[in-house]
Amino acid sequence: MDILKVKDLTCGYDGREIIKEISFSVEEGGFLGIIGPNGAGKTTLFRAISGVLSSWNGNVFYKGKDVSGIRPCDLAREVAVIPQVLEIPFAFSVEEFILMGRFPHTGRFGALKEKDHEILEEVLHLTDTSSFCGRKITELSGGEIQRVILAQGFAQQPRLLLLDEPTSHLDIAHQIRILDLLKRLNKKKDLTIIVVLHDLNLAASYCDRLLLLDDGKVHKTGSPQEVLTYNIIEEVYKTVVVVEKNPVSSKPYVLLVSEEERQKRGSK
C-alpha cells in the first residue's frame, strides 16, 4: 500500500516554476532518498510534500487522502517533518523543545501525562541527547541542535518521517549513528522515511530506493544500483566519477576524480 503519492506536482516561488509535474509514490515501510545537484529542487519538493509550500498544480496524497483536505493537527499525529534549518526564537530547555513533539497528541495546552515523559526519556536515549538535559537549546552547537530537532520528530511517534538533510551539521560518527537509527526504526517499527541527502554514498548505503532530481524533474528513480551508475551521475552532476561496489554491502560507492587526476589520465 502506498503511504504517500505525489501526482503531477508543480510548484515554485514568486511565479518561478521549480518543481515540474513530478509524480512518484512511496510504499508503507519504505525508505526513499531524494538526491540531486544543487538547484535541482530537492528542498522545494520536500517543502511541498510537507505542506509548507502550496502546489500550483497536482496533488499530494497521504494514505489515499489529499493532504490539503486533512486537518494539520490530524496530519501531525501521523507525519513528522524535520527541516534542514529551523529558527528557534526562544531559549527553550531541551526537554521543553522535545516535548513540543507531543502537542499533536496532547494539544498545545494539554497536560502532559506519564506516557509523554516516558517517550521523552526514550527519544533522548535514541538520539544520544540525554547529556543535554537542563541546557537551553540556544546553548547548543549546530550539530547538537540537529539531534534535538530529530528527537522532537521522534516524540511525535509518526508513521511517516520527512527529513531534509538530517546529517548536514553532524560529524561522521553522528551521521552514521543517526542513519543507523533511522534504518533500525524503518525495519523494526515499519516507519516510512523520506530523506533528502546530498551525500550519494550515504544515500546508497541506507535508502531502499532513490529519486534523482534534475532541473525540477525526475531524472531517474529506482534502487541505488539502478540510479547510481557512473553515466547517470556524470550526466546529471556534470563531473567525472568512478562507481565501484562497496566491498562490505555490495551497494554502489561513488569515487570522485579530481582535475589533476583527470589531466594525468588524459596525458597517458
Residue frames relative to the residue before (quaternion, step in Angstrom):
aa qw qx qy qz dx dy dz
M 1.0000 0.0000 0.0000 0.0000 0.00 0.00 0.00
D 0.3963 -0.7062 0.5334 0.2444 3.58 -0.97 0.86
I 0.2761 -0.7541 0.5721 0.1668 3.56 -0.81 1.01
L 0.7846 0.1067 -0.0548 0.6083 3.58 1.17 -0.63
K 0.0114 0.7826 -0.6221 0.0203 3.53 -1.01 0.85
V 0.1308 -0.7671 0.6266 0.0431 3.54 -0.89 1.04
K 0.0328 -0.8278 0.5587 -0.0393 3.56 -0.68 1.11
D 0.8621 -0.1224 0.0432 0.4898 3.55 -0.75 1.19
L 0.2172 0.8207 -0.4996 0.1722 3.58 1.03 0.82
T 0.0332 0.7644 -0.6415 0.0551 3.53 -0.94 1.04
C 0.2255 0.7661 -0.5770 0.1714 3.58 -0.87 0.95
G 0.0527 0.7935 -0.6049 0.0414 3.56 -1.30 0.16
Y 0.5006 -0.6345 0.5038 0.3051 3.53 -1.29 -0.49
D 0.8701 0.0448 -0.0290 0.4900 3.54 -1.15 0.77
G 0.7322 -0.4412 0.2331 0.4637 3.57 0.93 0.89
R 0.6113 0.5405 -0.3528 0.4579 3.60 1.29 -0.02
E 0.3527 -0.7604 0.5137 0.1833 3.56 -0.62 1.16
I 0.1225 -0.7980 0.5888 0.0383 3.57 -0.77 1.11
I 0.7647 0.2387 -0.1174 0.5869 3.58 0.86 -1.01
K 0.1176 -0.8430 0.5245 -0.0177 3.56 -0.65 1.17
E 0.8303 -0.2695 0.1324 0.4696 3.55 -0.29 1.36
I 0.2116 0.7948 -0.5318 0.2016 3.56 0.81 1.05
S 0.0014 -0.7760 0.6304 -0.0201 3.56 -1.05 0.88
F 0.2690 0.7224 -0.6138 0.1706 3.56 -1.06 0.85
S 0.1899 -0.7685 0.5964 0.1329 3.56 -1.27 0.21
V 0.2144 -0.7559 0.6073 0.1175 3.53 -1.28 0.51
E 0.3697 -0.7341 0.5282 0.2130 3.55 -0.78 1.03
E 0.5896 -0.5561 0.4420 0.3844 3.55 -1.19 0.56
G 0.7865 0.2538 -0.2244 0.5164 3.56 -0.83 1.04
G 0.4959 0.6698 -0.4206 0.3585 3.58 1.28 0.13
F 0.2171 -0.7302 0.6309 0.1472 3.54 -1.35 0.30
L 0.0058 0.8357 -0.5441 0.0747 3.57 -0.05 1.36
G 0.1707 -0.7666 0.6113 0.0974 3.55 -0.98 0.90
I 0.2074 -0.7500 0.6166 0.1200 3.56 -0.96 0.94
I 0.0155 0.8111 -0.5801 0.0732 3.57 -0.59 1.18
G 0.2863 0.7440 -0.5765 0.1795 3.53 -1.34 0.21
P 0.6184 -0.5646 0.3898 0.3833 3.59 -1.20 0.42
N 0.6836 -0.4400 0.3711 0.4488 3.55 -1.32 0.16
G 0.8049 0.2646 -0.2058 0.4897 3.55 -0.94 0.91
A 0.4800 0.6903 -0.4288 0.3306 3.58 1.26 0.04
G 0.5813 -0.6042 0.3668 0.4032 3.58 1.22 -0.44
K 0.3172 0.7895 -0.4829 0.2071 3.60 1.26 0.22
T 0.7290 0.4223 -0.2496 0.4774 3.58 0.71 -1.06
T 0.6065 0.5387 -0.3589 0.4616 3.61 1.07 -0.63
L 0.6430 0.5004 -0.3191 0.4841 3.58 0.97 -0.82
F 0.6298 0.5354 -0.3269 0.4581 3.58 0.97 -0.83
R 0.6744 0.4957 -0.2927 0.4624 3.58 0.91 -0.92
A 0.6507 0.5089 -0.3152 0.4672 3.58 1.05 -0.72
I 0.6483 0.5119 -0.3175 0.4656 3.59 0.97 -0.83
S 0.7230 0.4516 -0.2467 0.4609 3.57 0.94 -0.91
G 0.5523 -0.6520 0.3748 0.3597 3.59 1.26 -0.08
V 0.4639 0.6789 -0.4482 0.3507 3.59 1.27 0.02
L 0.7674 0.2482 -0.1166 0.5795 3.57 1.09 -0.80
S 0.3814 -0.7343 0.5170 0.2193 3.58 -0.78 1.03
S 0.4288 -0.6883 0.5195 0.2693 3.56 -1.06 0.73
W 0.4296 -0.6646 0.5444 0.2782 3.56 -1.21 0.56
N 0.7689 -0.0327 0.0495 0.6367 3.51 1.07 -0.85
G 0.7061 0.4502 -0.3282 0.4371 3.55 -1.24 0.41
N 0.3273 -0.7506 0.5540 0.1501 3.52 -1.37 0.11
V 0.1914 -0.7107 0.6587 0.1562 3.50 -1.38 0.41
F 0.1102 -0.8102 0.5751 0.0239 3.57 -0.69 1.12
Y 0.1179 -0.7522 0.6436 0.0778 3.56 -1.07 0.83
K 0.8265 -0.1043 -0.0030 0.5532 3.55 -0.57 1.22
G 0.7550 -0.4264 0.1942 0.4588 3.53 0.94 0.99
K 0.6733 0.4617 -0.2974 0.4950 3.60 1.26 -0.11
D 0.4909 -0.6421 0.4991 0.3124 3.56 -0.97 0.84
V 0.4631 -0.7171 0.4430 0.2740 3.58 -0.67 1.10
S 0.5798 0.5915 -0.3810 0.4108 3.59 1.15 -0.47
G 0.7145 0.4264 -0.2472 0.4966 3.58 1.23 -0.42
I 0.5858 0.5559 -0.3720 0.4576 3.59 1.30 0.12
R 0.4770 -0.6647 0.4844 0.3099 3.59 -0.84 0.93
P 0.5763 -0.6262 0.3944 0.3467 3.62 -0.89 0.89
C 0.6665 0.5009 -0.3219 0.4486 3.60 0.92 -0.81
D 0.6415 0.5063 -0.3252 0.4758 3.59 1.09 -0.67
L 0.6522 0.5084 -0.3137 0.4667 3.58 0.99 -0.82
A 0.6549 0.5368 -0.3106 0.4318 3.58 1.03 -0.81
R 0.5921 0.5513 -0.3767 0.4511 3.60 1.19 -0.31
E 0.7451 0.3926 -0.1919 0.5039 3.56 1.24 -0.50
V 0.7906 0.2498 -0.0882 0.5521 3.57 1.09 -0.79
A 0.1097 -0.7750 0.6204 0.0485 3.58 -0.88 1.00
V 0.1864 -0.7899 0.5808 0.0629 3.56 -0.97 0.93
I 0.0874 -0.7825 0.6161 0.0193 3.57 -0.76 1.08
P 0.1842 -0.8168 0.5364 0.1057 3.63 -0.16 1.22
Q 0.6057 -0.5565 0.4244 0.3786 3.55 -1.28 0.33
V 0.7838 0.1184 -0.0403 0.6082 3.56 1.02 -0.85
L 0.0313 0.7879 -0.6126 0.0541 3.56 -0.86 1.00
E 0.2749 -0.7579 0.5710 0.1552 3.55 -0.65 1.11
I 0.1066 -0.7869 0.6073 0.0237 3.56 -0.79 1.06
P 0.2185 -0.8590 0.4488 0.1139 3.61 0.02 1.29
F 0.7584 0.3361 -0.1937 0.5238 3.61 1.16 -0.44
A 0.5081 -0.6603 0.4720 0.2881 3.54 -1.21 0.60
F 0.0075 -0.8137 0.5792 -0.0489 3.55 0.50 1.22
S 0.4726 -0.5921 0.5437 0.3611 3.54 -1.22 0.39
V 0.6518 -0.5142 0.3776 0.4102 3.57 -1.23 0.46
E 0.6574 0.5162 -0.3134 0.4507 3.59 0.95 -0.88
E 0.6447 0.5201 -0.3229 0.4578 3.59 0.93 -0.87
F 0.6744 0.5100 -0.3004 0.4415 3.55 0.89 -0.95
I 0.6737 0.4880 -0.3067 0.4624 3.60 0.87 -0.88
L 0.6668 0.5171 -0.3052 0.4414 3.59 0.97 -0.84
M 0.5044 0.6233 -0.4342 0.4104 3.60 1.23 -0.20
G 0.5707 0.5952 -0.3703 0.4277 3.57 1.22 -0.42
R 0.6342 0.5236 -0.3286 0.4644 3.58 1.25 -0.25
F 0.4365 0.7383 -0.4380 0.2694 3.62 1.26 -0.26
P 0.6387 0.5304 -0.3641 0.4222 3.65 0.88 -0.74
H 0.7077 0.4403 -0.2488 0.4934 3.58 1.19 -0.55
T 0.7687 0.3576 -0.1858 0.4968 3.60 1.03 -0.76
G 0.4359 -0.6200 0.5118 0.4044 3.57 1.13 -0.67
R 0.6310 -0.5800 0.3537 0.3747 3.58 -1.08 0.71
F 0.7913 0.2670 -0.1375 0.5326 3.58 1.01 -0.75
G 0.4099 0.7165 -0.4679 0.3157 3.56 1.25 0.36
A 0.5355 -0.6311 0.4581 0.3241 3.55 -1.15 0.61
L 0.4143 -0.6953 0.5298 0.2533 3.54 -0.98 0.85
K 0.2679 -0.7711 0.5626 0.1306 3.53 -1.03 0.87
E 0.7262 -0.4193 0.3063 0.4505 3.52 -1.31 0.13
K 0.6182 0.5589 -0.3435 0.4329 3.58 1.02 -0.78
D 0.6402 0.5343 -0.3296 0.4427 3.60 0.99 -0.83
H 0.6779 0.4730 -0.2897 0.4825 3.57 0.98 -0.79
E 0.5989 0.5350 -0.3607 0.4744 3.59 1.14 -0.53
I 0.6390 0.5107 -0.3170 0.4800 3.58 1.04 -0.80
L 0.5994 0.5556 -0.3500 0.4577 3.59 1.05 -0.74
E 0.6787 0.4853 -0.2964 0.4648 3.59 0.82 -0.95
E 0.6443 0.5348 -0.3199 0.4433 3.56 1.01 -0.81
V 0.7236 0.4330 -0.2668 0.4666 3.61 0.80 -0.96
L 0.5633 0.5672 -0.3900 0.4571 3.60 1.15 -0.48
H 0.6719 0.4824 -0.2871 0.4832 3.56 0.99 -0.85
L 0.6549 0.5408 -0.3153 0.4232 3.58 0.90 -0.95
T 0.7789 0.3542 -0.1622 0.4914 3.57 0.92 -0.95
D 0.4280 -0.7248 0.4456 0.3047 3.58 1.31 0.18
T 0.4733 0.6736 -0.4344 0.3654 3.59 0.96 0.92
S 0.3361 0.7675 -0.4933 0.2335 3.62 1.20 0.20
S 0.6478 0.5424 -0.3216 0.4275 3.58 1.06 -0.72
F 0.6144 0.5606 -0.3447 0.4351 3.59 1.25 -0.26
C 0.4439 0.7148 -0.4537 0.2935 3.59 1.23 -0.26
G 0.7691 0.3161 -0.2620 0.4899 3.55 -0.98 0.91
R 0.6509 0.4945 -0.3194 0.4793 3.58 1.27 -0.22
K 0.4778 -0.6279 0.5270 0.3158 3.54 -1.28 0.44
I 0.5552 -0.6307 0.4187 0.3446 3.56 -1.03 0.76
T 0.6145 0.5587 -0.3453 0.4371 3.60 1.16 -0.52
E 0.6337 0.5344 -0.3296 0.4519 3.59 1.25 -0.24
L 0.6050 0.6030 -0.3400 0.3933 3.58 1.26 -0.25
S 0.5303 -0.5959 0.4955 0.3438 3.54 -1.28 0.40
G 0.7063 -0.4554 0.3261 0.4329 3.57 -1.28 0.21
G 0.6803 0.4893 -0.2893 0.4627 3.57 0.93 -0.88
E 0.6431 0.5137 -0.3190 0.4698 3.57 1.05 -0.75
I 0.6304 0.5229 -0.3284 0.4704 3.58 1.01 -0.80
Q 0.6225 0.5518 -0.3421 0.4370 3.58 0.98 -0.83
R 0.6751 0.4875 -0.2952 0.4685 3.59 0.95 -0.81
V 0.6378 0.5160 -0.3247 0.4706 3.60 1.09 -0.71
I 0.6212 0.5242 -0.3342 0.4771 3.59 1.06 -0.76
L 0.6365 0.5155 -0.3194 0.4765 3.57 1.03 -0.79
A 0.6285 0.5333 -0.3290 0.4608 3.59 1.02 -0.79
Q 0.6296 0.5263 -0.3371 0.4615 3.59 1.00 -0.78
G 0.6439 0.5216 -0.3178 0.4607 3.58 1.00 -0.82
F 0.6503 0.5065 -0.3132 0.4717 3.59 0.97 -0.84
A 0.6180 0.5704 -0.3406 0.4203 3.59 1.08 -0.74
Q 0.5853 0.5715 -0.3701 0.4403 3.60 1.19 -0.40
Q 0.2212 -0.7931 0.5198 0.2278 3.58 1.24 -0.53
P 0.1245 0.8460 -0.5073 0.1066 3.58 0.77 1.06
R 0.4375 -0.6334 0.5548 0.3157 3.53 -1.39 0.10
L 0.7578 0.1846 -0.1126 0.6157 3.58 1.27 -0.49
L 0.1076 -0.7943 0.5976 0.0221 3.55 -0.83 1.05
L 0.1248 -0.7834 0.6080 0.0327 3.57 -0.76 1.14
L 0.0067 0.8180 -0.5724 0.0561 3.59 -0.70 1.08
D 0.1722 -0.7729 0.6053 0.0805 3.55 -0.94 0.98
E 0.8296 -0.1935 0.0717 0.5189 3.57 -0.38 1.29
P 0.0566 0.8544 -0.5151 0.0378 3.64 0.69 0.99
T 0.7176 0.4341 -0.2542 0.4817 3.61 1.19 -0.36
S 0.3938 0.7840 -0.4364 0.1994 3.59 1.27 -0.05
H 0.7705 0.3230 -0.1869 0.5168 3.63 1.06 -0.63
L 0.5777 0.6213 -0.3540 0.3936 3.57 1.28 0.15
D 0.4802 -0.6200 0.5241 0.3322 3.55 -1.20 0.56
I 0.7258 -0.4766 0.2730 0.4141 3.56 -1.25 0.39
A 0.6325 0.5401 -0.3440 0.4357 3.60 1.01 -0.74
H 0.7177 0.4262 -0.2561 0.4875 3.57 0.91 -0.90
Q 0.5376 0.5836 -0.4119 0.4481 3.60 1.17 -0.39
I 0.6989 0.4598 -0.2650 0.4796 3.55 0.82 -1.04
R 0.6442 0.5363 -0.3291 0.4348 3.60 0.95 -0.85
I 0.6828 0.4805 -0.2881 0.4690 3.57 0.93 -0.92
L 0.6888 0.4685 -0.2926 0.4696 3.60 0.88 -0.88
D 0.5885 0.5401 -0.3624 0.4802 3.60 1.11 -0.60
L 0.6486 0.5177 -0.3071 0.4657 3.57 0.99 -0.89
L 0.6491 0.5110 -0.3203 0.4637 3.59 0.92 -0.89
K 0.6631 0.5012 -0.3080 0.4628 3.58 0.93 -0.88
R 0.6438 0.5288 -0.3225 0.4495 3.57 1.00 -0.81
L 0.6712 0.4805 -0.2901 0.4842 3.59 0.96 -0.89
N 0.6033 0.5614 -0.3380 0.4545 3.56 1.12 -0.72
K 0.7347 0.4249 -0.2324 0.4750 3.58 0.89 -0.93
K 0.7692 0.4040 -0.2113 0.4478 3.59 0.78 -1.03
K 0.7881 0.2777 -0.1477 0.5292 3.60 1.05 -0.71
D 0.4361 -0.7267 0.4382 0.2996 3.58 1.31 0.24
L 0.2827 0.7579 -0.5276 0.2595 3.58 1.07 0.77
T 0.3062 -0.7466 0.5641 0.1751 3.57 -0.77 1.05
I 0.0910 -0.8176 0.5685 -0.0057 3.57 -0.83 1.03
I 0.0287 -0.7385 0.6733 0.0200 3.52 -1.09 0.89
V 0.0253 0.8317 -0.5480 0.0858 3.56 -0.54 1.17
V 0.3080 -0.7087 0.6066 0.1868 3.55 -1.05 0.87
L 0.0355 0.8068 -0.5860 0.0662 3.58 -0.78 1.05
H 0.3445 -0.7060 0.5793 0.2173 3.55 -1.16 0.70
D 0.6827 0.5000 -0.2837 0.4511 3.55 1.00 -0.88
L 0.3445 -0.7776 0.4922 0.1855 3.58 -0.40 1.23
N 0.6542 0.5177 -0.3259 0.4448 3.59 1.03 -0.68
L 0.6172 0.5031 -0.3430 0.4984 3.60 1.09 -0.62
A 0.6363 0.5295 -0.3237 0.4583 3.58 0.98 -0.85
A 0.6658 0.5051 -0.2992 0.4605 3.58 0.95 -0.88
S 0.6886 0.5144 -0.2787 0.4284 3.57 0.97 -0.88
Y 0.8197 0.3143 -0.1245 0.4623 3.58 0.90 -0.90
C 0.7033 0.4777 -0.2820 0.4445 3.62 1.03 -0.62
D 0.4362 -0.6811 0.5242 0.2667 3.55 -1.09 0.77
R 0.7874 0.0686 -0.0151 0.6124 3.57 1.09 -0.79
L 0.2189 -0.7673 0.5922 0.1121 3.54 -1.23 0.60
L 0.1699 -0.7319 0.6517 0.1035 3.52 -1.24 0.71
L 0.1318 -0.8124 0.5670 0.0333 3.56 -0.39 1.26
L 0.1604 -0.7970 0.5798 0.0539 3.55 -0.67 1.18
D 0.0553 0.7607 -0.6465 0.0175 3.53 -1.22 0.60
D 0.8457 -0.0510 -0.0130 0.5311 3.56 -0.71 1.12
G 0.7374 -0.4678 0.2294 0.4300 3.55 0.90 0.99
K 0.6854 0.4319 -0.2784 0.5160 3.58 1.28 0.13
V 0.5330 -0.5865 0.4909 0.3619 3.54 -1.29 0.35
H 0.2225 -0.7857 0.5661 0.1130 3.57 -0.60 1.16
K 0.7835 -0.1318 0.1242 0.5944 3.56 1.00 -0.86
T 0.0161 -0.7732 0.6333 0.0285 3.56 -1.10 0.68
G 0.3699 0.7109 -0.5330 0.2716 3.55 -1.06 0.73
S 0.7315 -0.3551 0.3086 0.4936 3.55 -1.26 -0.41
P 0.6645 -0.4809 0.3628 0.4422 3.63 -1.18 0.28
Q 0.6427 0.5287 -0.3272 0.4476 3.59 1.01 -0.77
E 0.6844 0.4851 -0.2825 0.4653 3.58 1.06 -0.73
V 0.7325 0.4400 -0.2283 0.4666 3.59 1.03 -0.81
L 0.7732 0.3699 -0.1895 0.4790 3.58 0.84 -0.94
T 0.2307 0.7245 -0.6021 0.2434 3.53 0.40 1.31
Y 0.6292 -0.5734 0.3507 0.3903 3.58 -1.06 0.61
N 0.6725 0.5066 -0.3183 0.4357 3.60 0.95 -0.80
I 0.6392 0.5036 -0.3309 0.4779 3.61 1.05 -0.71
I 0.6613 0.5022 -0.3145 0.4600 3.59 0.89 -0.88
E 0.6721 0.4911 -0.3066 0.4615 3.61 0.89 -0.88
E 0.6355 0.5374 -0.3274 0.4474 3.57 1.04 -0.74
V 0.7493 0.4068 -0.2162 0.4758 3.58 0.88 -0.95
Y 0.7712 0.3688 -0.1888 0.4833 3.60 0.85 -0.97
K 0.3264 -0.7860 0.4727 0.2285 3.59 1.28 -0.16
T 0.6318 0.4706 -0.3691 0.4931 3.55 0.89 0.93
V 0.5115 -0.6532 0.4706 0.3004 3.55 -1.20 0.55
V 0.0374 0.7895 -0.6102 0.0544 3.56 -0.89 0.97
V 0.2472 -0.6916 0.6439 0.2142 3.49 -1.40 0.17
V 0.1534 -0.7841 0.5958 0.0813 3.59 -0.85 0.93
E 0.0621 -0.7945 0.6039 -0.0137 3.54 -0.67 1.19
K 0.5060 -0.6044 0.5008 0.3577 3.56 -1.30 0.03
N 0.4660 -0.6627 0.5096 0.2897 3.57 -0.84 1.02
P 0.4231 -0.7481 0.4432 0.2548 3.63 -0.57 1.08
V 0.6694 0.4833 -0.2994 0.4782 3.60 1.22 -0.40
S 0.8185 0.2686 -0.1087 0.4960 3.58 0.73 -1.11
S 0.3509 -0.7388 0.4788 0.3192 3.60 1.26 -0.47
K 0.4532 0.6540 -0.4693 0.3828 3.60 1.25 0.30
P 0.6199 -0.5364 0.3918 0.4178 3.63 -1.17 0.35
Y 0.0912 -0.7667 0.6336 0.0486 3.55 -1.13 0.72
V 0.2513 -0.8072 0.5255 0.0959 3.55 -0.58 1.24
L 0.1237 -0.7838 0.6076 0.0353 3.57 -0.80 1.10
L 0.3509 -0.7355 0.5424 0.2043 3.56 -0.85 0.98
V 0.2098 -0.7562 0.6074 0.1237 3.56 -1.17 0.61
S 0.3409 -0.7756 0.4973 0.1867 3.56 -0.46 1.21
E 0.6624 -0.4947 0.3797 0.4151 3.59 -1.27 0.33
E 0.6294 0.5475 -0.3315 0.4407 3.56 0.99 -0.84
E 0.6818 0.4743 -0.2875 0.4770 3.57 0.93 -0.91
R 0.6263 0.5319 -0.3429 0.4552 3.60 1.04 -0.73
Q 0.6551 0.5069 -0.3103 0.4666 3.56 1.01 -0.82
K 0.6175 0.5439 -0.3407 0.4547 3.60 1.03 -0.76
R 0.6845 0.4799 -0.2855 0.4687 3.54 0.91 -0.97
G 0.6573 0.5343 -0.3061 0.4344 3.56 1.04 -0.79
S 0.6788 0.4956 -0.2852 0.4607 3.55 1.17 -0.62
K 0.5881 0.5931 -0.3761 0.4011 3.59 1.23 -0.26
